[in-house]
Amino acid sequence: MSAHLRYRPDIDGLRAVAVLGVVLFHAGLGVPGGYVGVDVFFVISGFLITSLILKDLDRGTFSMVDFWERRARRIFPALAVVVVTCLLAGWFLMLPFGYLVLAQSAIALTFFASNFQFWRTADYFGPVAEENLLLHTWSLSVEEQFYLIVPVLMAVLYAWRKRALLPWAAGVGVVVSLVLSE
């Protein structure tokens, strides 16, 4: 089992601000930059996960299987409830084309590719976006893609005894990400 990081009230405070911004935005209560809260969550998650992996790698206790098993136990139960509920409700409440879009979204989510699915097919800020019940899962797919790539990269660099390359690899990743986002 991975050693836990010490409790950080500052991180909980940032999480609260992030959640508040997103909730106020979606409630239409005058927070136009509410989506920044999702970005804040990405940064917090990346920091915490990277810190845990580094700690385990330094101790020689990192296990990819254990890492992914912990992520699955944390995410999959709630995700399964949301997806099954949406599919069941959609079956009874949606027209065939709407249900097809929902089913495609659920399939993309199964492969943690919602972000690619919605990038190709949806206008996140468009008027029909609210009708896509799983649109919010794009961020979960991004998070899971991070969980698939970053731990493997870190473990490989550690296995090659190249811990000093981790900051450089992170820097290259940031630059590539920014270039691709443009």
C-alpha positions in Angstrom: 0.0 0.0 0.0 1.3 3.4 -0.9 2.3 5.8 1.9 -0.1 8.7 2.2 1.0 12.3 1.9 0.5 14.4 5.0 -2.8 16.3 5.1 -2.7 19.6 3.2 -5.5 22.0 4.3 -4.3 24.5 1.6 -5.1 21.8 -1.1 -8.5 21.3 0.4 -9.0 25.0 0.2 -8.1 25.1 -3.4 -10.5 22.2 -4.1 -13.3 24.1 -2.4 -12.6 27.3 -4.5 -12.5 25.1 -7.6 -15.7 23.4 -6.9 -17.5 26.6 -5.9 -16.4 28.2 -9.2 -17.7 25.3 -11.3 -21.0 25.0 -9.4 -21.7 28.7 -9.6 -20.9 28.7 -13.3 -23.2 25.8 -14.0 -25.9 27.4 -11.8 -25.7 30.6 -13.9 -24.8 32.7 -11.0 -22.4 35.1 -12.7 -19.1 33.2 -12.6 -18.1 33.2 -16.3 -14.7 31.7 -15.6 -16.0 28.7 -13.7 -14.3 26.2 -16.0 -11.0 27.3 -14.4 -12.0 25.1 -11.5 -11.6 22.0 -13.7 -8.1 23.2 -14.5 -7.4 23.7 -10.8 -8.5 20.2 -10.2 -6.2 18.9 -12.9 -3.2 20.6 -11.4 -4.1 19.4 -7.8 -4.6 15.8 -9.0 -1.4 15.9 -11.0 0.6 17.2 -8.1 -0.8 14.7 -5.6 -0.5 11.7 -7.9 3.0 12.6 -9.0 4.0 13.1 -5.4 2.6 9.7 -4.4 4.3 7.9 -7.3 7.7 9.7 -6.6 7.5 8.7 -3.0 6.8 5.0 -3.9 9.5 5.0 -6.5 12.0 6.4 -4.1 11.1 3.7 -1.6 11.1 1.0 -4.2 7.5 0.1 -3.5 5.7 1.4 -6.6 3.4 -1.0 -8.3 1.6 -0.1 -11.5 -1.1 -2.7 -10.8 -1.6 -1.3 -7.2 -1.7 2.3 -8.6 -4.3 1.5 -11.2 -6.3 -0.6 -8.7 -6.5 2.3 -6.3 -7.7 4.6 -9.1 -10.3 2.1 -10.2 -11.6 1.7 -6.6 -11.9 5.4 -6.2 -13.5 6.3 -9.6 -15.4 3.3 -11.0 -18.2 2.8 -8.5 -19.6 6.3 -8.8 -18.9 6.3 -12.5 -20.8 3.0 -13.0 -23.8 4.4 -11.1 -23.8 7.6 -13.2 -23.5 5.8 -16.6 -26.0 3.1 -15.8 -28.5 5.7 -14.5 -28.1 7.8 -17.6 -28.5 4.8 -19.9 -31.6 3.6 -18.1 -33.2 7.0 -17.9 -32.2 7.8 -21.5 -33.9 4.6 -22.7 -37.2 5.8 -21.4 -36.9 9.6 -21.9 -34.8 10.2 -25.0 -35.6 10.0 -28.7 -33.7 7.4 -30.7 -31.0 9.8 -32.0 -30.4 11.3 -28.6 -30.1 7.8 -27.1 -27.6 6.9 -29.9 -25.5 9.9 -29.0 -25.7 8.9 -25.3 -24.7 5.3 -26.1 -21.7 6.6 -28.2 -20.7 8.7 -25.3 -20.8 5.8 -22.9 -18.8 3.6 -25.3 -16.1 6.4 -25.6 -16.0 6.7 -21.9 -15.4 2.9 -21.6 -12.1 3.5 -23.4 -11.4 6.8 -21.6 -11.8 8.6 -24.9 -14.7 10.9 -24.1 -12.6 14.0 -24.6 -11.8 12.8 -28.2 -15.4 11.9 -28.8 -16.8 15.2 -27.7 -14.0 17.1 -29.5 -15.1 15.5 -32.7 -18.9 15.7 -32.2 -19.9 18.3 -29.7 -19.8 22.0 -29.1 -19.2 22.1 -25.4 -20.5 25.6 -25.1 -23.3 25.1 -27.7 -27.0 25.1 -26.8 -27.4 21.4 -27.2 -24.5 20.6 -24.9 -26.8 20.5 -21.9 -28.7 17.6 -23.6 -25.6 15.4 -23.6 -25.8 13.6 -20.3 -22.2 12.4 -20.2 -20.5 15.5 -21.6 -18.9 16.2 -18.3 -16.9 12.9 -18.6 -14.4 14.5 -20.9 -12.4 15.6 -17.9 -12.4 12.1 -16.4 -11.0 10.8 -19.7 -8.2 13.3 -19.6 -7.5 12.3 -16.0 -7.4 8.6 -16.8 -5.1 9.3 -19.8 -2.8 11.0 -17.4 -2.9 8.0 -15.1 -2.0 5.7 -18.0 0.9 7.7 -19.4 2.6 9.6 -16.6 3.1 6.6 -14.1 4.5 4.5 -16.9 6.9 7.2 -18.0 8.0 7.9 -14.4 8.6 4.2 -13.8 10.6 3.8 -17.0 12.8 6.7 -16.1 13.3 5.3 -12.7 14.1 1.9 -14.0 16.8 3.5 -16.2 18.1 5.2 -13.1 17.3 8.5 -14.7 15.4 10.3 -11.9 17.2 13.5 -12.9 15.4 13.4 -16.2 11.9 13.6 -14.6 11.9 17.4 -14.5 13.1 17.6 -18.1 10.4 15.1 -19.2 7.8 17.1 -17.3 9.0 20.3 -19.0 8.9 18.7 -22.5 5.4 17.4 -21.7 4.2 20.9 -20.7 5.7 22.5 -23.9 4.2 19.7 -26.1 0.8 20.1 -24.4 0.8 23.8 -24.8 1.8 23.6 -28.5 -0.9 21.0 -29.2 -3.5 23.1 -27.4 -2.9 25.9 -29.7 
